[in-house]
Amino acid sequence: MTDRELLYIKTIAEERNISAAAKKLFMTQPALSHCLGSLEQETGTPLFVRTPKGLDMTFAGECYYNMAVEILDIYNDYQQKLVDISQMRRGRVRIGITRHLGAIILPKTLPEFSQSYPNVEVQVREANSVDLEREIIARRLDFALIHGFAILDRQPSDNIEYQILSRDDFCIITKRGEPIGGKAVRMTGYPYPVLDPKYLENEPFILETPSHRMRVVTDEIFKRVNIAPRIVMETELFETTQRLAEAGYGVTVINERYIKEFIDVTNCDIYSIPKKYKPYWLICMIRHAKGYMPVASRELLKIIERVEAKKI
C-alpha cells in the first residue's frame, strides 16, 4: 500500500467515476482501473459497486477510504513540517475568506506578507461562511476568515477552532432626510445617531435573502426588538439593498464596516442601533481543531490579527 494508491481510492470515492477520477489524477482511465482491480484482488473484496448514479463504496471501500483520508492528512502535515524546517524558503498558504472581507482585508495584509516571504505561494478560496466552514472540516484550507454569530447561542463544530479577531456593528440605512430620522438621538459611544428599530415596525424593509449570514443576524436583532419587519423585497447582494434604500424604496440594515468601505453616504442617512439589542457580528478566524497550521500560515495570520486588532 502506497500513498499514491491511497490517493487513487480516495479520489475515486469522491468523484464516483473512474474517468473523472483519472482526469483529476492526470492519468489514463485504463491505468486507474488496473490499479483498482489490483487493490481489490489484494484485499480480497470489492471496494466499489456500480450504480446508475455512479460508483458507490462497499463497506470495505468505506473502511479503506476513511483510512486513506486519515493517512493522507498525516502525510500532508508531515510534508508541510518539512517545508517549515527549510525556514520557509518555499511553501504554500491556503486560506479562505468571504468575498467582501477579502476585498477589505487582503489588500491590507498580503503585500506585507509577500514582501517578507516572497517564495511562499498564497492560495485564496473565496466563498460564503458556511462553505468555508465545510472546507476547514475537510482540511482543504489552513485557516479561513468568516463572519461569526455574535448574538446566537451557536455551538461551534468539534472539528473547528474559532478565534475572534474583531467586532462589526450593524446600522440602519434610509434615504437622506426621511422623517423617521426625527426619532434618532445622539448618544455617547455611538458613531451615528441612535435609532431604536422599534420605531421601524411599519416601515418597508429591503433585506438580504435568509441564506445570508447578514440576514440571520438582522433577523435576530428584530427578535430582540420584538418586531416583525414589513419586508417588501429580498435580494442576494447588500449593495442592492443599500441602493434601494438610498432611492427611498425602503429601509435596510448593513454592518458598519461595509458602510465605511463600500458605500457612498452622500444620499443616505445612517443610524446606530442600541447596544442592548447586540447588533453585531464577529470577524472570526477558523481552523481545523486537530490540523497542523504551517509556519507560513501562522505568519500571515499574525499580520491579519494586527490589522484586525485595530477594529475591536
Helices and strands as residue ranges (DSSP letters): H 3-15, H 18-25, H 29-43, E 48-51, E 54-57, H 59-85, E 91-97, H 99-116, E 120-126, H 129-137, E 143-149, E 160-175, G 179-183, G 197-200, E 204-208, H 213-225, E 230-235, H 238-246, E 252-255, H 256-262, G 265-267, E 268-272, G 275-277, E 280-288, H 295-309
